[in-house]
Amino acid sequence: MPLEIAYAICIIVSGLFVRSQIWPKYRSINRTVPKVDLSWLDGGICLWIVFVSVLVSQFFISRLLQSGLYKNYFEEDLLLRYSLLALSLQIPMVFIVFGISFYKKNLQGILDKSFFMPSKEAIHFGSYAFFAYIPIILLVTLLNRYFLEQISRLGWMELPAQQDLVEIYKTADLSISFGLLTLCTTIIAPVAEELFFRGVIYRFLKNHLNIKTSMIISGFIFAGIHMHLSVFVPLFVLGFLLAKTYEKSGNLWSCILFHALFNTQTLFVLILQKWAHA
C-alpha cells in the first residue's frame, strides 16, 4: 500500500474518532467572536494599507531576487527564493495588522490578552477542530481534483498544474533553505494569515453582514489570495471552517493551530510522496 494512502486512512480514521468521541463536547461550545466596529470606508482603508504594504514588500524582494548580488551568492536556490517571497507576504501582514490595531481603537481587540497568552482550551479546541474537519477537507480535495480531471477530459479546459511549491518540495533535499521554507509554511503563515483573514477581515465583515455570509466571503478571499485554481475550492472550505472554528472558540489561537496542523500535514504528505517515488 502506498505510504500516502496509508497516511490518508490513518488521519481519516483519527478524524472520525475525534469527531464521534471528543468533538461533540466542543461542538456545543459557542464563545462568539466580537465584531470589529469599522465602517465600510475605514475597513476598506485598513485592508488597502495591508495590501499595498504587501505589494511594496514583494516588489523589493523581487528586485533583490533579480539582482546580480543574489544570483552570485545563491545561484538558483528555489527554496530560498520561495522562502523570501513567502516572508515578503507574511511579515508585512503581521506588522501592519499590529500597527493598525494600535492606531485604530476599534481594532485593539485583535491583540487582546488572549492572543499573547493562549489558553489550554484554545489549543485543545484547535487540535480537535483540525482532526474533526480534516476528513471533510480531504473529501473536498479529492472531489475537486476529480471534477477538474473530468472537465479537462471533456476539453473544456486544461487541467490546472500543481502549485510550483508542491513540485519543489517533492524534489528538494534537506537544507537550511528547506528548513526556512518549512518554518514559513508551518508557523509564520498560519500566524500571519489568521491575524489578517480571521482577526481582521472576518470580524470586519461580521460587523456588516450575518455570520454565515461573513464566513463564506472571508473564505472566498482567503482562497483567492493564494491565486491557484487547482486548490481554490479546498482552500475556500478550509477558510470557511477556520472562521467557524474561530466563531465557536472565540480565540484566534484555535485557528492558528488548526491552520498550522493543516499546513504541516500537507507538507508531510508531500514528503511521503517523495519517499514513495524515490
C-alpha positions as CSV (number, residue, x, y, z in Angstrom):
1,M,0.0,0.0,0.0
2,P,1.5,3.4,-0.9
3,L,2.6,5.4,2.0
4,E,0.4,8.4,1.2
5,I,-2.7,6.2,1.1
6,A,-1.9,4.6,4.4
7,Y,-1.4,8.0,5.9
8,A,-4.7,9.2,4.5
9,I,-6.5,6.2,6.0
10,C,-4.8,6.8,9.4
11,I,-5.7,10.5,9.5
12,I,-9.3,9.9,8.4
13,V,-9.8,7.2,11.0
14,S,-8.3,9.5,13.6
15,G,-10.6,12.3,12.4
16,L,-13.7,10.2,12.6
17,F,-12.8,9.0,16.1
18,V,-12.3,12.6,17.3
19,R,-15.5,13.7,15.6
20,S,-17.6,10.9,17.2
21,Q,-15.9,10.7,20.7
22,I,-14.4,14.1,21.5
23,W,-15.7,16.7,19.2
24,P,-19.4,16.7,20.3
25,K,-18.3,18.2,23.7
26,Y,-16.5,21.1,21.8
27,R,-19.1,21.4,19.1
28,S,-21.6,22.6,21.6
29,I,-19.3,25.5,22.7
30,N,-20.1,28.9,21.2
31,R,-17.9,31.7,22.5
32,T,-18.7,34.0,19.6
33,V,-16.2,36.5,18.2
34,P,-16.7,40.2,18.8
35,K,-17.2,42.4,15.8
36,V,-14.7,44.9,14.6
37,D,-16.7,48.2,14.7
38,L,-15.4,49.8,11.5
39,S,-17.4,51.4,8.7
40,W,-17.0,50.1,5.2
41,L,-14.8,53.1,4.4
42,D,-12.5,52.7,7.4
43,G,-12.3,48.9,6.9
44,G,-11.5,49.4,3.2
45,I,-8.7,51.8,4.0
46,C,-7.2,49.4,6.6
47,L,-7.3,46.5,4.1
48,W,-5.9,48.7,1.4
49,I,-2.9,49.6,3.7
50,V,-2.3,45.9,4.2
51,F,-2.4,45.0,0.5
52,V,-0.2,48.0,-0.5
53,S,2.3,47.1,2.1
54,V,2.5,43.5,0.9
55,L,2.8,44.6,-2.7
56,V,5.6,47.0,-1.9
57,S,7.4,44.3,0.1
58,Q,7.1,41.8,-2.7
59,F,8.3,44.4,-5.3
60,F,11.5,44.9,-3.4
61,I,12.0,41.2,-2.7
62,S,11.5,40.5,-6.5
63,R,14.1,43.1,-7.3
64,L,16.5,41.5,-4.8
65,L,16.0,38.1,-6.4
66,Q,16.8,39.5,-9.8
67,S,19.9,41.3,-8.7
68,G,23.4,40.1,-9.6
69,L,24.4,40.0,-5.9
70,Y,21.7,37.5,-5.0
71,K,22.5,35.3,-8.1
72,N,26.2,35.3,-7.3
73,Y,25.7,34.1,-3.8
74,F,22.7,31.8,-4.0
75,E,22.5,31.0,-7.7
76,E,19.1,29.3,-8.3
77,D,18.2,28.2,-4.8
78,L,14.4,27.9,-5.4
79,L,13.7,27.0,-1.8
80,L,15.3,30.2,-0.6
81,R,13.5,32.2,-3.4
82,Y,10.1,30.9,-2.3
83,S,11.0,31.5,1.4
84,L,11.8,35.1,0.7
85,L,8.7,35.6,-1.4
86,A,6.6,34.0,1.4
87,L,8.2,36.2,4.0
88,S,7.5,39.3,1.8
89,L,3.8,38.4,2.1
90,Q,3.6,37.2,5.7
91,I,5.9,39.6,7.7
92,P,4.4,42.9,6.4
93,M,0.9,41.4,7.0
94,V,1.8,40.8,10.7
95,F,3.4,44.2,11.3
96,I,0.7,46.2,9.5
97,V,-2.1,44.4,11.4
98,F,-0.2,45.1,14.7
99,G,0.3,48.7,13.6
100,I,-3.3,49.3,12.6
101,S,-4.6,47.6,15.8
102,F,-2.6,50.0,18.0
103,Y,-3.6,53.0,15.9
104,K,-7.3,52.2,15.4
105,K,-9.0,51.8,18.8
106,N,-11.7,49.6,17.2
107,L,-9.1,47.1,16.2
108,Q,-7.3,46.8,19.5
109,G,-9.4,43.7,20.5
110,I,-7.5,41.7,17.8
111,L,-4.4,41.7,20.1
112,D,-6.0,41.3,23.4
113,K,-4.6,39.3,26.3
114,S,-5.8,36.0,24.9
115,F,-3.5,36.5,21.8
116,F,-0.4,36.8,23.8
117,M,-1.5,34.2,26.4
118,P,-3.3,31.4,24.6
119,S,-5.4,29.2,26.9
120,K,-5.2,25.4,27.0
121,E,-8.8,25.3,25.9
122,A,-8.0,27.2,22.8
123,I,-5.1,24.8,22.0
124,H,-7.3,21.8,22.6
125,F,-10.1,23.3,20.5
126,G,-7.8,24.0,17.6
127,S,-6.3,20.5,17.7
128,Y,-9.6,18.7,17.9
129,A,-11.1,21.0,15.2
130,F,-8.3,20.0,12.8
131,F,-9.0,16.3,13.3
132,A,-12.8,16.7,13.2
133,Y,-12.7,18.7,9.9
134,I,-9.8,17.1,8.1
135,P,-12.0,14.2,6.6
136,I,-14.2,16.9,5.1
137,I,-11.3,18.8,3.6
138,L,-9.7,15.6,2.2
139,L,-13.0,14.6,0.7
140,V,-13.5,18.0,-0.9
141,T,-9.9,17.9,-2.2
142,L,-10.5,14.5,-3.9
143,L,-13.8,15.6,-5.4
144,N,-12.3,18.8,-6.6
145,R,-9.4,17.0,-8.3
146,Y,-11.8,14.5,-9.9
147,F,-14.1,17.3,-11.1
148,L,-11.2,19.2,-12.7
149,E,-9.9,16.0,-14.4
150,Q,-13.4,15.3,-15.9
151,I,-13.6,18.9,-17.2
152,S,-10.1,18.5,-18.7
153,R,-11.1,15.2,-20.4
154,L,-14.1,16.9,-22.0
155,G,-11.8,19.5,-23.5
156,W,-13.5,22.4,-21.7
157,M,-10.2,23.5,-20.0
158,E,-6.7,22.3,-19.3
159,L,-6.1,20.5,-16.1
160,P,-4.5,23.2,-13.7
161,A,-0.9,22.3,-12.9
162,Q,0.1,21.7,-9.3
163,Q,1.5,24.7,-7.4
164,D,5.2,25.3,-8.1
165,L,5.8,25.0,-4.4
166,V,4.4,21.5,-4.4
167,E,6.8,20.3,-7.1
168,I,9.8,22.0,-5.4
169,Y,9.0,20.2,-2.1
170,K,8.8,16.9,-3.8
171,T,12.3,17.3,-5.3
172,A,14.0,19.3,-2.5
173,D,16.8,17.9,-0.3
174,L,17.2,18.8,3.4
175,S,19.0,22.1,3.8
176,I,18.8,25.4,5.6
177,S,16.6,26.8,2.8
178,F,14.3,23.8,3.2
179,G,14.1,24.5,6.9
180,L,13.4,28.2,6.3
181,L,10.6,27.4,3.9
182,T,9.1,24.8,6.3
183,L,9.2,27.5,9.0
184,C,7.3,29.9,6.8
185,T,4.8,27.3,5.8
186,T,4.0,25.7,9.2
187,I,4.4,28.6,11.7
188,I,4.7,32.1,10.2
189,A,2.0,31.7,7.5
190,P,-0.7,30.4,10.0
191,V,0.0,33.3,12.4
192,A,0.1,36.0,9.7
193,E,-2.9,34.7,7.7
194,E,-5.1,34.1,10.7
195,L,-4.4,37.6,12.1
196,F,-5.4,39.1,8.8
197,F,-8.1,36.8,7.4
198,R,-9.9,35.8,10.6
199,G,-8.7,38.5,13.0
200,V,-9.5,41.4,10.7
201,I,-11.4,40.5,7.5
202,Y,-13.9,38.1,9.1
203,R,-14.6,40.3,12.1
204,F,-14.9,43.4,9.9
205,L,-17.4,41.6,7.6
206,K,-19.3,40.3,10.7
207,N,-19.9,43.9,11.7
208,H,-21.9,44.5,8.5
209,L,-23.2,41.0,7.4
210,N,-24.6,37.9,9.1
211,I,-22.2,35.2,10.5
212,K,-22.6,32.7,7.7
213,T,-22.2,35.2,4.9
214,S,-19.1,36.6,6.6
215,M,-17.6,33.1,6.8
216,I,-18.3,32.5,3.1
217,I,-16.9,35.8,1.9
218,S,-13.8,35.6,4.1
219,G,-13.2,32.0,2.9
220,F,-13.6,33.1,-0.7
221,I,-11.0,35.9,-0.2
222,F,-8.7,33.5,1.7
223,A,-8.8,31.0,-1.3
224,G,-8.5,33.8,-3.9
225,I,-5.4,35.3,-2.4
226,H,-3.5,32.0,-3.0
227,M,-4.1,32.5,-6.7
228,H,-4.2,28.9,-7.8
229,L,-7.3,27.3,-9.4
230,S,-6.3,23.7,-8.6
231,V,-6.7,24.3,-4.8
232,F,-9.3,27.1,-4.8
233,V,-12.3,25.0,-3.6
234,P,-10.4,23.1,-0.9
235,L,-8.9,26.4,0.4
236,F,-12.3,28.0,0.4
237,V,-13.6,25.1,2.5
238,L,-10.6,25.4,4.8
239,G,-11.1,29.2,5.2
240,F,-14.8,28.7,6.0
241,L,-14.0,26.0,8.6
242,L,-11.3,28.2,10.1
243,A,-13.8,31.0,10.5
244,K,-16.3,28.6,12.0
245,T,-13.7,27.4,14.5
246,Y,-12.8,31.0,15.4
247,E,-16.5,31.8,15.9
248,K,-17.1,28.8,18.2
249,S,-13.8,29.0,20.2
250,G,-13.7,32.8,20.5
251,N,-9.9,32.5,20.4
252,L,-7.6,33.2,17.4
253,W,-5.1,30.6,18.6
254,S,-7.6,27.9,17.8
255,C,-7.5,28.9,14.2
256,I,-3.7,29.4,14.2
257,L,-3.1,25.9,15.5
258,F,-5.7,24.4,13.1
259,H,-4.1,26.2,10.2
260,A,-0.6,25.1,11.3
261,L,-1.6,21.5,11.7
262,F,-3.2,21.6,8.2
263,N,-0.1,23.0,6.6
264,T,2.1,20.6,8.4
265,Q,0.2,17.5,7.4
266,T,0.2,18.8,3.8
267,L,3.9,19.1,3.9
268,F,4.1,15.6,5.4
269,V,2.1,14.1,2.6
270,L,4.5,15.7,0.0
271,I,7.4,14.1,1.9
272,L,5.7,10.8,1.9
273,Q,5.1,11.1,-1.9
274,K,8.8,11.8,-2.4
275,W,9.8,8.7,-0.4
276,A,7.2,6.6,-2.2
277,H,8.6,7.6,-5.6
278,A,12.3,7.6,-4.6
